[in-house]
Amino acid sequence: MEILDDKLQSYLDVHCDPEPEGLQKINRDTYVKVLKPHMLSGHYQGRVLSMLSKMMQPKLILEIGTFTGYSAICLAEGLAEGGILHTIEVNREMEEMISSHLKSTNVENKIKVHYGPAEQIIADSDYKNIDIVFIDADKQNNFTYFQLIIDKVRSGGLIIIDNVLWKGKVFGDAKDTDTERVRKLNEQISVDERVEKLILPVRDGLLLIRKK
Ligand SMILES: C[S@@+](CC[C@H](N)C(=O)[O-])C[C@H]1O[C@@H](n2cnc3c(N)ncnc32)[C@H](O)[C@@H]1O
C-alpha cells in the first residue's frame, strides 16, 4: 500500500520544484543499473530533504545509507559555506557508481563517502555537533543508530529516519517482525523526552526528530 494516493502524489510532484537535471539523470541511471532502485529517495522526498537542509543551513550532515548518492546530493544542497556531508555505505560494489554520480554534481567536494558498516564507522568516529542526520540504511538497526548519534547531535539538530510508516503496515493489522520493529522504533522515539518528534507522511514516512 502506498501512503499517498497516486493522484495526490502527482499533484505534489507537479507543485514542488522540478527535480534538478543532474538528479534526474542519477534517478534514471539507478533505475537502469541497480537492483531495488525504489530505495532511492526520488523527486518529492529529495526536494523535502533539500528544503529541510536549506532551512537548517548545516555545517555537518551525517547520512547512513548512501545507495547511489541521490539523497546525499539533495541534503548537500543546503550546506552552509565550508560545510561537509559524511555518508556511509556498506556495499563497496556501489563505489564506482557513487563516485561517478557525485562527480556529475557541483557538491562533490562537500561530500565524503565512507565504506563499511555504519555502526562501526560511527563508533570509530569523533563526530560532534552534527546538524542533520539522515538514517536510511538497514532498517532493523534504526534505533541503534539513533542511540549511537543522539549525543553527537547538537541541541536544535535534526535527525530524520526514513520508512517509518512501512507502506502503511504500522497502523494496520500486520504482525510480521519487520513491521513490529518499525512500530517499536516509533513508540520508543515518541516517548523519548530528549527530543521533539513528528512523522511526515512523505513517501514511506519520514520521522523528524529535533534534539531539545
Ligand atoms: C534505502 S538505501 C539508501 C537510499 C539513499 N539514502 C537515497 O535516498 O537515495 C539503503 C542503503 O544502505 C546501505 N546499508 C545497508 N546496511 C548498511 C550498514 N550496516 N551500514 C551502511 N550502509 C548500509 C545499503 O547497502 C543501501 O545502499
The ligand as an ORCA input file, in Angstrom:
! r2SCAN-3c Opt
* xyz 0 1
  C      17.424      2.702      1.247
  S      19.056      2.665      0.628
  C      19.572      4.339      0.820
  C      18.915      5.278     -0.147
  C      19.523      6.655     -0.193
  N      19.616      7.238      1.135
  C      18.632      7.541     -1.043
  O      17.641      8.049     -0.528
  O      18.904      7.696     -2.235
  C      19.930      1.863      1.917
  C      21.427      1.746      1.700
  O      22.011      1.437      2.967
  C      23.070      0.544      2.775
  N      23.301     -0.193      4.030
  C      22.635     -1.285      4.492
  N      23.153     -1.678      5.666
  C      24.143     -0.808      5.969
  C      25.054     -0.703      7.051
  N      25.045     -1.558      8.069
  N      25.950      0.302      7.034
  C      25.968      1.210      5.992
  N      25.134      1.134      4.935
  C      24.242      0.149      4.919
  C      22.582     -0.354      1.630
  O      23.667     -1.027      1.013
  C      21.845      0.630      0.745
  O      22.704      1.142     -0.257
*
